[in-house]
């Protein structure tokens, strides 16, 4: 097939970044030196096209992607895309020191111990985190492995071909989201890499990555995501999903104070809508579940890597735009979370693009920008 995970195919052409989500489709085209923003587009994904991260209606999805490309007004056809978190499996493992050629032969046997599907049914890729030549004989080295069922990758590729696009790389969303952060993943005064937490709150799933410098240490997928908040509001007030989503965006709060409620009451909104306090009550259980999952991931990380304190933490994804979520996470976990500006490493022609709109869309464009950066990278 023309599309595989991660590094298996090297870029020969500039490629657009395309994030295909159950909630939204997003496209970013970069090019030139800098690189420069050439075009971008986004549109909601119609209900029913996905089920548990899998494409349920490939023909309809291909048509939506064609419309997205038209909106972007681009003639490019090569894309870098990513699998949904629910259908991709990522793990960092330790193996005996060996050369890459040896590892290519051994990795399937090693990966079989960690991947929850039969190894002959998956597309598998890997990358070395250590240089074998810098390790002593008998030492272990770390390898990041990525896998997904072959039928899932094939279906994604066929959908893109049907949309008139050619996939060059199928990436992983957590790693794509880190790419716009590259300039922030520096070192401490003692030369050690900064310890960073990256958290993406997506539509159907969330993910987090712990890094030391630019080296990933742990990758985890979280079950709670933006759609859980929407569904809780829909259930509580008998709303259709679209209405619940708008209610969440406009009036939902992750924390509630008198000042918050008074501010929202001043908005020009229908009088029959639920109050901020009622909406907060509807999503409170989801907020508890979400912060609990992140806390458990932090505890697991500390148990595996020691009690070292984080140097920085970033939150991204459309779900992170829930009002007050960043503050809630910071207060509940004792970590200061910052937003990511995915456009920071990109040259923007403000005569062509609305800087205010780009800033507003920033949290939900971290992954597609990261995919687009991969599409203009010589690293493949």
Secondary structure, DSSP 8 states (H G I E B T S, - for coil): ----BGGGS---S--EEEEE-SSEEEEEEEETTTTEEEEEEEEE--TTSEETTEES-HHHHHHHHHHHHHHHT----EEEEEE-GGGEEEEEEEEE---HHHHHHHHHHHHTTT-SS-GGGEEEEEEESS-GGGS-TT-EEEEEEEEEEHHHHHHHHHHHHHTT-EEEEEEEHHHHHHHTTGGG--B-TTS-B-EEEEEEE-SS-EEEEEEETTEEEEEEEES--HHHHHHHHHHHHT--HHHHHHHHHHH-BSS--HHHHHHHHTS---TTS--HHHHHHHHHHHHHHHHHHHHHHHHHHHHHH-S---SEEEEESGGGGSBTHHHHHHHHHT--EEE--TTTTSB--TTTS-HHHHHHHGGGGHHHHHHHHHHT-TT-
